[in-house]
Amino acid sequence: MPYKRKLKIKSLLFTCALTTLVASPYGFSQENNKNKLPEIGTAGFSVLSVDKERQIGNAMMRHIRASQPLVNDPVLIEYINDLGNRLVKNAQDVNYSFEFFIIRNKEINAFAFFGGHVGIHSGLITLADTESELASVIGHEISHVTQRHLARRLEAQSRNQPLTTAAMISGVLLALVNPSIGMAALTTTMAASKQSSINFTRGNEQEADRVGITLLAQSGFDPQGAPDFFGKMAVKYRYTSKPPAMLLTHPVPESRIAEARVRAHGLESRPSAPSLNFALAKARIQARYESTALENIATFEDSIKKQNYTYRAAADYGLALSLFENKEYQAAKKILERLLSEDKNNLFYADALTDVYIKTKEVNKALTMLSALNLLMPNNQVVTLNFANALVENSQYSEAEVLLQDYLLVKPGNFIAYDILTTVYEKQDKKALMHATKGEIFALLGAYSRAVDELQTGYNFTDNQPLVEKRIKARILQFQDQEQKLKRL
């Protein structure tokens, strides 16, 4: 189920919290063993508590939802979170649950910030050749979070240069999600900063390399994925006139590649088998979020003809998605039904086939398929959201309402679930609940004033619904309290 609705709204978050408290991006900095790493342990706790980190991280995530082109695609969200959490479960000093998300951007970048939030640009996923290479980047970012590099960095800056911290971190915020724009601001402010602050950040990068490569091996991935990816970046952009902005300030010197390779060689070698899900995720990004449908059809057909693929199934899947985007629904259906018959519980295939069945007016086929999957995987986001969407298409609004309400009890805060539920309430003419659910969506974007406005509008339609009245009153108070907490950070 591709999710392409866009809400044009600017986040109403407290600006100071957002522009002063962000993480350094996945960097490639020149470094040698002479740099002294800052002491690990309780460093950073004098500046920020873990609870405050979590509050700030959640606020920043709302800002990113409102301002960046997130890939709101349940299948890719499921994949990247499954991959990330395979690493998290082997990490040390994990203080909160992690959230991994993808930004639709061909610029090669990844970043982490407070509260266990890790963003990956879609271009980085398509550049990686193996799942271990992708995992090496994610492991690096997880290490930034678990080592509390942000709190430690702020602690050092609060001692050395309190007047320039806000300006410098403001530039880093831009550089996180849009390096080509943000680096200009960052370069200007860094020029006025002390060299010790820059070295401190480089020390963080070296530490994240060390911890991340170890984490990679402990999680069953090939530790050589890290130096392989470093080397690929170095070769790809060695002679280019305009490399990614992050490489202009964080190059990949041979010394760093060599250090990573030596470290990886010192760990148990685990050459991992190719991952079908990784290949399917790459094919999905290419077919749905890069190039045109006709270009993608030609690319996947050429790969199949020349047998230039790791998995034939992934090439077929990419072709089917491209055909779907070109409105060749019957051709797409033929491929996807065959793939699903060979791998009955594969959610990549089930998701795409649901879209096809809706377009070919065969919703009952989608409902039969998804009902069976829902019994096997209750509250799985791919199954639930596709099932709810198909129920709405079949005008089974009550069933969709129950399904989504149950899901949100287990997985609160799912943006797409709230959006589908808003449509369900609108179709049922349940105006109070429709406006209340819209309020939840605005709150997820950090627009608390808009959220309260929606709730207050919904309250006007609560005649003879005392439970709904109480719920709306409670949520208004909660949103107002959350907004005040942001201002006190």
C-alpha positions as CSV (number, residue, x, y, z in Angstrom):
1,M,0.0,0.0,0.0
2,P,1.9,3.1,-1.2
3,Y,1.0,6.0,1.0
4,K,1.4,9.3,-0.8
5,R,-1.0,11.8,0.9
6,K,0.9,15.0,1.9
7,L,-0.2,17.4,4.6
8,K,1.1,20.9,4.0
9,I,1.7,22.2,7.4
10,K,4.6,23.7,9.3
11,S,5.4,22.3,12.7
12,L,4.6,24.5,15.7
13,L,7.3,23.1,17.9
14,F,9.3,25.2,20.3
15,T,12.1,26.4,18.1
16,C,14.9,26.5,20.7
17,A,14.5,22.8,21.5
18,L,14.7,21.8,17.9
19,T,17.6,24.0,16.8
20,T,19.9,23.4,19.6
21,L,19.6,19.7,20.3
22,V,20.4,17.5,17.3
23,A,22.9,14.7,16.4
24,S,25.8,14.8,14.0
25,P,25.2,13.0,10.7
26,Y,26.8,9.8,9.6
27,G,30.2,11.3,9.0
28,F,33.4,10.3,7.3
29,S,36.0,12.4,9.1
30,Q,39.8,12.3,9.0
31,E,41.0,10.7,12.2
32,N,44.1,9.0,13.7
33,N,44.8,7.1,16.9
34,K,46.4,10.2,18.5
35,N,43.0,11.7,19.3
36,K,41.8,11.0,22.8
37,L,38.3,9.8,23.0
38,P,36.1,11.4,25.7
39,E,35.4,9.3,28.7
40,I,32.3,7.0,28.4
41,G,29.9,6.4,31.3
42,T,28.0,9.2,33.0
43,A,29.3,12.0,30.8
44,G,26.4,14.1,29.6
45,F,24.1,13.4,32.5
46,S,24.8,16.8,34.0
47,V,23.3,18.4,30.9
48,L,20.3,16.2,30.0
49,S,18.5,13.3,31.7
50,V,17.5,10.3,29.6
51,D,13.8,11.3,30.1
52,K,14.5,14.8,28.7
53,E,16.4,13.3,25.8
54,R,13.3,11.2,25.1
55,Q,11.0,14.3,25.2
56,I,13.3,16.3,22.9
57,G,13.6,13.3,20.5
58,N,9.8,12.9,20.2
59,A,9.5,16.6,19.6
60,M,12.1,16.5,16.8
61,M,10.4,13.5,15.3
62,R,7.1,15.5,15.0
63,H,9.1,18.3,13.4
64,I,10.5,15.9,10.8
65,R,7.1,14.4,10.0
66,A,5.8,17.9,9.3
67,S,8.8,19.2,7.3
68,Q,10.5,16.3,5.5
69,P,9.4,13.9,2.7
70,L,9.1,10.8,4.8
71,V,8.5,7.5,3.1
72,N,5.2,6.6,4.7
73,D,5.3,3.1,3.2
74,P,4.3,0.3,5.7
75,V,6.4,-2.3,4.0
76,L,9.6,-0.3,4.0
77,I,8.9,1.0,7.5
78,E,8.5,-2.6,8.7
79,Y,11.7,-3.7,6.9
80,I,13.9,-0.9,8.2
81,N,12.7,-1.3,11.7
82,D,13.1,-5.0,11.7
83,L,16.7,-4.5,10.5
84,G,17.4,-1.8,13.0
85,N,16.0,-3.7,15.9
86,R,18.1,-6.8,15.1
87,L,21.1,-4.5,15.9
88,V,19.5,-2.8,18.9
89,K,18.8,-6.1,20.7
90,N,22.6,-6.7,20.8
91,A,23.6,-3.1,21.7
92,Q,24.7,-2.0,25.2
93,D,23.2,0.9,27.2
94,V,19.9,1.1,25.4
95,N,17.7,3.4,27.3
96,Y,14.6,3.6,25.1
97,S,13.0,1.9,22.2
98,F,14.3,2.9,18.8
99,E,12.4,4.2,15.8
100,F,13.9,4.0,12.3
101,F,12.5,5.9,9.4
102,I,13.3,6.7,5.7
103,I,13.4,10.1,4.0
104,R,12.8,10.2,0.3
105,N,16.1,11.7,-0.8
106,K,18.8,10.5,-3.2
107,E,21.5,12.3,-1.2
108,I,23.6,9.8,0.6
109,N,23.0,10.4,4.3
110,A,21.9,8.9,7.6
111,F,21.6,10.5,11.1
112,A,20.5,9.9,14.6
113,F,19.1,12.2,17.4
114,F,17.7,12.0,20.9
115,G,15.4,9.3,22.0
116,G,16.6,6.6,19.6
117,H,15.4,8.1,16.4
118,V,17.5,7.1,13.3
119,G,16.8,8.5,9.8
120,I,18.1,6.9,6.6
121,H,17.9,8.5,3.2
122,S,16.5,6.3,0.5
123,G,19.5,6.9,-1.7
124,L,21.8,5.3,0.9
125,I,19.7,2.1,0.8
126,T,19.9,1.9,-3.0
127,L,23.7,2.5,-2.9
128,A,24.3,-0.4,-0.6
129,D,25.0,-3.7,-2.3
130,T,24.4,-6.0,0.7
131,E,22.3,-5.9,3.8
132,S,25.5,-5.9,5.9
133,E,26.6,-2.6,4.2
134,L,23.3,-1.0,5.1
135,A,23.4,-2.5,8.6
136,S,26.9,-1.0,9.1
137,V,25.5,2.5,8.6
138,I,22.5,1.9,10.9
139,G,24.8,0.3,13.5
140,H,27.0,3.4,13.4
141,E,24.0,5.6,14.1
142,I,22.7,3.4,16.9
143,S,26.2,3.7,18.5
144,H,25.9,7.5,18.4
145,V,22.7,7.2,20.4
146,T,23.8,4.5,22.9
147,Q,27.1,6.3,23.6
148,R,25.1,9.5,24.3
149,H,27.3,11.5,22.0
150,L,24.9,14.4,21.9
151,A,24.7,14.9,25.7
152,R,28.5,14.6,25.9
153,R,28.9,17.1,23.1
154,L,26.6,19.6,24.7
155,E,28.3,19.2,28.1
156,A,31.7,20.1,26.5
157,Q,30.2,23.0,24.6
158,S,28.5,24.4,27.7
159,R,31.9,24.6,29.3
160,N,33.8,26.0,26.3
161,Q,31.6,28.0,24.1
162,P,28.1,28.6,25.3
163,L,27.5,31.6,23.1
164,T,28.1,29.8,19.8
165,T,26.4,26.4,20.6
166,A,22.9,27.3,19.4
167,A,24.1,28.7,16.1
168,M,26.4,25.8,15.4
169,I,23.8,23.1,16.2
170,S,21.2,25.0,14.1
171,G,23.4,24.5,11.1
172,V,23.8,20.8,12.0
173,L,20.0,20.4,12.1
174,L,19.8,21.5,8.5
175,A,22.7,19.3,7.6
176,L,21.0,16.2,9.1
177,V,18.2,16.0,6.6
178,N,19.4,18.2,3.7
179,P,23.2,18.3,3.7
180,S,23.5,20.4,0.5
181,I,21.6,23.3,2.2
182,G,22.7,22.8,5.7
183,M,26.5,22.6,5.2
184,A,26.7,26.3,4.3
185,A,25.2,27.3,7.6
186,L,27.3,24.8,9.4
187,T,30.6,25.9,7.8
188,T,30.0,29.5,8.8
189,T,29.4,28.8,12.4
190,M,32.1,26.2,12.7
191,A,34.7,28.7,11.5
192,A,34.1,30.7,14.7
193,S,34.3,27.6,16.9
194,K,37.3,26.2,18.7
195,Q,39.2,23.3,17.2
196,S,38.6,21.3,20.3
197,S,34.9,21.2,19.6
198,I,35.6,19.8,16.1
199,N,38.0,17.2,17.4
200,F,35.4,16.1,20.0
201,T,33.0,15.4,17.2
202,R,35.6,13.5,15.2
203,G,36.3,11.4,18.3
204,N,32.6,10.6,18.4
205,E,32.8,9.4,14.8
206,Q,35.8,7.2,15.6
207,E,34.0,5.7,18.6
208,A,30.8,5.1,16.6
209,D,32.9,3.3,14.0
210,R,34.5,1.0,16.7
211,V,31.2,0.3,18.6
212,G,29.2,0.0,15.4
213,I,31.5,-2.6,13.7
214,T,31.5,-4.7,16.9
215,L,27.7,-4.5,17.0
216,L,27.5,-5.5,13.4
217,A,29.4,-8.7,14.1
218,Q,27.4,-9.5,17.3
219,S,24.1,-9.2,15.3
220,G,25.0,-11.8,12.7
221,F,26.1,-9.4,9.9
222,D,29.4,-9.4,8.1
223,P,31.6,-6.9,9.9
224,Q,33.4,-6.3,6.5
225,G,30.2,-4.5,5.5
226,A,31.5,-1.3,7.2
227,P,34.9,-1.0,5.4
228,D,33.2,-2.3,2.2
229,F,30.7,0.6,2.4
230,F,33.5,3.1,3.3
231,G,35.5,2.0,0.3
232,K,32.5,2.2,-2.0
233,M,31.8,5.8,-1.0
234,A,35.5,6.6,-1.5
235,V,35.6,5.1,-5.0
236,K,32.2,6.4,-6.1
237,Y,33.0,10.0,-5.3
238,R,36.8,10.1,-5.7
239,Y,36.9,12.1,-8.9
240,T,33.4,13.7,-8.9
241,S,33.3,17.5,-9.2
242,K,30.3,17.6,-6.8
243,P,30.3,14.9,-4.1
244,P,27.6,14.7,-1.5
245,A,27.8,17.6,0.9
246,M,28.5,15.3,3.8
247,L,31.7,14.1,2.1
248,L,32.9,17.7,1.6
249,T,33.3,18.0,5.4
250,H,33.7,14.3,6.4
251,P,35.9,12.6,3.8
252,V,36.7,8.9,3.7
253,P,40.5,8.8,4.0
254,E,42.4,5.6,3.3
255,S,43.4,5.6,7.0
256,R,39.8,5.3,8.1
257,I,39.0,2.5,5.6
258,A,42.1,0.7,6.7
259,E,41.3,1.0,10.4
260,A,37.8,-0.3,9.8
261,R,39.1,-3.3,7.8
262,V,41.6,-4.1,10.5
263,R,38.9,-3.9,13.2
264,A,36.6,-6.1,11.1
265,H,39.3,-8.7,10.5
266,G,39.8,-8.9,14.3
267,L,36.2,-10.0,14.7
268,E,34.6,-13.4,13.9
269,S,34.0,-13.5,10.1
270,R,30.4,-14.0,9.3
271,P,29.8,-13.8,5.6
272,S,26.1,-13.5,5.5
273,A,23.9,-15.0,2.8
274,P,22.2,-12.5,0.5
275,S,18.9,-11.2,1.9
276,L,15.7,-11.4,-0.2
277,N,14.0,-8.8,1.9
278,F,16.9,-6.4,1.3
279,A,16.7,-7.0,-2.4
280,L,12.9,-6.5,-2.4
281,A,13.3,-3.3,-0.4
282,K,15.8,-1.9,-3.0
283,A,13.5,-2.9,-5.8
284,R,10.5,-1.2,-4.1
285,I,12.4,2.0,-3.6
286,Q,13.5,2.1,-7.2
287,A,10.1,1.2,-8.7
288,R,8.0,3.5,-6.4
289,Y,10.3,6.4,-5.5
290,E,12.9,6.7,-8.2
291,S,12.8,7.3,-12.0
292,T,9.7,7.0,-14.2
293,A,7.6,3.9,-14.6
294,L,8.7,3.3,-18.2
295,E,12.4,3.8,-17.2
296,N,12.0,1.3,-14.4
297,I,10.2,-1.2,-16.6
298,A,13.1,-1.1,-19.1
299,T,15.6,-1.5,-16.2
300,F,14.0,-4.5,-14.6
301,E,13.3,-6.2,-17.9
302,D,17.0,-5.7,-18.9
303,S,18.1,-7.2,-15.5
304,I,15.9,-10.2,-16.0
305,K,17.0,-10.7,-19.6
306,K,20.7,-10.5,-18.7
307,Q,20.2,-12.4,-15.4
308,N,21.8,-9.4,-13.6
309,Y,20.2,-9.9,-10.2
310,T,20.9,-11.4,-6.8
311,Y,17.3,-12.8,-6.6
312,R,15.1,-13.3,-9.7
313,A,12.1,-12.8,-7.4
314,A,13.2,-9.3,-6.5
315,A,13.7,-8.4,-10.2
316,D,10.2,-9.7,-11.0
317,Y,8.8,-7.8,-8.0
318,G,10.4,-4.6,-9.2
319,L,9.0,-5.1,-12.7
320,A,5.5,-5.8,-11.3
321,L,5.6,-2.6,-9.2
322,S,6.8,-0.6,-12.3
323,L,4.0,-2.1,-14.4
324,F,1.5,-1.1,-11.7
325,E,2.8,2.4,-11.7
326,N,2.3,2.4,-15.5
327,K,-1.3,1.3,-15.0
328,E,-0.7,-2.2,-16.5
329,Y,-2.6,-3.9,-13.7
330,Q,-3.3,-7.2,-15.3
331,A,0.4,-7.8,-16.2
332,A,1.4,-6.8,-12.6
333,K,-1.2,-9.1,-11.2
334,K,0.1,-12.1,-13.1
335,I,3.6,-11.7,-11.7
336,L,2.5,-10.9,-8.2
337,E,0.1,-13.8,-7.9
338,R,2.9,-16.2,-9.0
339,L,5.3,-14.7,-6.5
340,L,2.8,-15.0,-3.7
341,S,2.0,-18.6,-4.6
342,E,5.7,-19.4,-4.2
343,D,6.1,-17.4,-0.9
344,K,2.6,-17.3,0.7
345,N,3.3,-15.1,3.7
346,N,5.6,-12.5,2.0
347,L,4.3,-9.1,2.9
348,F,6.1,-7.3,0.1
349,Y,4.0,-9.4,-2.4
350,A,0.7,-9.2,-0.4
351,D,0.9,-5.4,-0.1
352,A,1.5,-4.9,-3.8
353,L,-1.2,-7.5,-4.7
354,T,-3.7,-5.7,-2.5
355,D,-3.2,-2.5,-4.5
356,V,-3.6,-4.4,-7.8
357,Y,-6.9,-6.1,-6.6
358,I,-8.3,-2.7,-5.6
359,K,-7.5,-1.3,-9.0
360,T,-9.0,-4.3,-10.8
361,K,-12.1,-4.2,-8.7
362,E,-11.4,-7.5,-7.1
363,V,-11.5,-6.3,-3.5
364,N,-12.9,-9.6,-2.3
365,K,-9.7,-11.4,-3.3
366,A,-7.7,-8.9,-1.3
367,L,-10.0,-9.3,1.7
368,T,-9.7,-13.1,1.6
369,M,-5.9,-12.9,1.4
370,L,-5.6,-10.3,4.1
371,S,-8.0,-12.0,6.5
372,A,-5.9,-15.1,6.4
373,L,-2.7,-13.1,7.0
374,N,-4.4,-11.2,9.8
375,L,-5.0,-14.5,11.7
376,L,-1.3,-15.4,11.3
377,M,0.1,-11.9,12.0
378,P,-2.4,-9.9,14.1
379,N,-1.5,-6.2,14.6
380,N,1.2,-6.4,12.0
381,Q,1.2,-2.9,10.4
382,V,1.5,-4.1,6.8
383,V,-1.4,-6.5,7.2
384,T,-3.6,-4.3,9.3
385,L,-3.2,-1.1,7.2
386,N,-3.8,-3.0,4.0
387,F,-6.7,-4.9,5.4
388,A,-8.3,-1.7,6.7
389,N,-7.8,0.0,3.4
390,A,-9.4,-2.9,1.5
391,L,-12.4,-2.9,4.0
392,V,-12.9,0.9,3.3
393,E,-12.8,0.2,-0.4
394,N,-15.5,-2.4,0.1
395,S,-17.6,0.0,2.2
396,Q,-17.1,-2.2,5.3
397,Y,-16.5,0.8,7.6
398,S,-17.5,-0.8,10.9
399,E,-15.1,-3.7,10.4
400,A,-12.3,-1.2,9.4
401,E,-13.0,0.9,12.5
402,V,-12.7,-2.0,14.9
403,L,-9.5,-3.3,13.2
404,L,-7.8,0.2,13.4
405,Q,-9.0,0.9,17.0
406,D,-7.5,-2.4,18.1
407,Y,-4.3,-1.8,16.3
408,L,-3.9,1.7,17.8
409,L,-4.3,0.3,21.3
410,V,-1.2,-1.9,20.7
411,K,0.7,0.5,18.4
412,P,-0.3,4.1,19.3
413,G,1.0,6.9,17.2
414,N,0.8,5.3,13.8
415,F,0.3,8.2,11.4
416,I,-1.2,6.1,8.5
417,A,-3.6,4.3,10.9
418,Y,-5.0,7.5,12.2
419,D,-5.4,8.9,8.6
420,I,-7.4,5.8,7.4
421,L,-9.5,6.0,10.6
422,T,-10.3,9.6,9.9
423,T,-11.7,8.5,6.5
424,V,-13.7,5.7,8.2
425,Y,-15.3,8.2,10.6
426,E,-16.0,10.6,7.8
427,K,-17.8,7.8,5.8
428,Q,-19.8,6.9,8.8
429,D,-20.7,10.6,9.5
430,K,-19.2,10.3,13.0
431,K,-18.1,13.9,13.1
432,A,-16.9,14.1,16.7
433,L,-14.6,11.1,16.2
434,M,-13.5,12.3,12.8
435,H,-12.3,15.7,14.2
436,A,-10.8,14.0,17.2
437,T,-8.7,11.7,15.0
438,K,-7.6,14.6,12.8
439,G,-6.4,16.2,16.1
440,E,-4.2,13.1,16.7
441,I,-2.7,13.5,13.2
442,F,-1.9,17.2,13.8
443,A,-0.3,16.3,17.2
444,L,1.9,13.8,15.5
445,L,3.2,16.7,13.4
446,G,3.8,18.8,16.5
447,A,1.0,21.2,15.5
448,Y,-0.7,21.2,18.9
449,S,-2.7,24.4,18.4
450,R,-4.3,22.9,15.3
451,A,-4.8,19.6,17.2
452,V,-6.7,21.4,20.0
453,D,-8.8,23.3,17.4
454,E,-9.9,20.0,15.8
455,L,-10.7,18.5,19.2
456,Q,-12.8,21.5,20.1
457,T,-14.6,21.3,16.8
458,G,-15.3,17.7,17.5
459,Y,-16.6,18.5,20.9
460,N,-19.4,20.4,19.3
461,F,-20.7,17.2,17.7
462,T,-20.7,15.1,20.9
463,D,-24.4,15.3,21.7
464,N,-25.5,12.4,23.9
465,Q,-22.0,10.9,23.7
466,P,-20.6,11.4,27.3
467,L,-17.7,9.0,26.9
468,V,-16.5,10.8,23.7
469,E,-16.9,14.2,25.5
470,K,-14.7,13.0,28.3
471,R,-12.1,11.6,26.0
472,I,-11.9,14.8,23.9
473,K,-11.6,17.0,27.1
474,A,-8.8,14.8,28.3
475,R,-6.9,14.9,25.1
476,I,-7.2,18.7,24.9
477,L,-5.6,19.0,28.3
478,Q,-2.9,16.5,27.4
479,F,-2.0,18.3,24.2
480,Q,-1.9,21.7,26.0
481,D,0.4,20.1,28.7
482,Q,2.7,18.6,26.0
483,E,3.0,22.0,24.3
484,Q,3.9,23.7,27.6
485,K,6.5,21.0,28.4
486,L,8.2,21.7,25.1
487,K,8.5,25.3,26.0
488,R,10.1,24.4,29.3
489,L,12.8,22.2,27.7
